[in-house]
Amino acid sequence: MYILLIGYLFVIVMFAAVVGASNWVLGLFFFITLAVLPTWLIFWLKRSVQKKKAETKLDQQDVDTNNR
């Protein structure tokens, strides 16, 4: 998954650099909307799933400990 993300970010950075050559504000806008926000969303969603799994595992361990 990370190799796809790196490739995607490379393409977006190159695109933003080409657009930013004529207008840096537009290049920054494209970089933020096409690179930063989607990447943040992917990591946030992935991390929320990891937190939920860890919480469920911890709750299950607490239940197993209390039943002994």
Secondary structure by P-SEA (a helix, b strand, c coil): caaaaaaaaaaaaaaaaaaacccaaaaaaaaaacccaaaaaaaaaaaaaaaaaaaaaaaaaaaaaaac
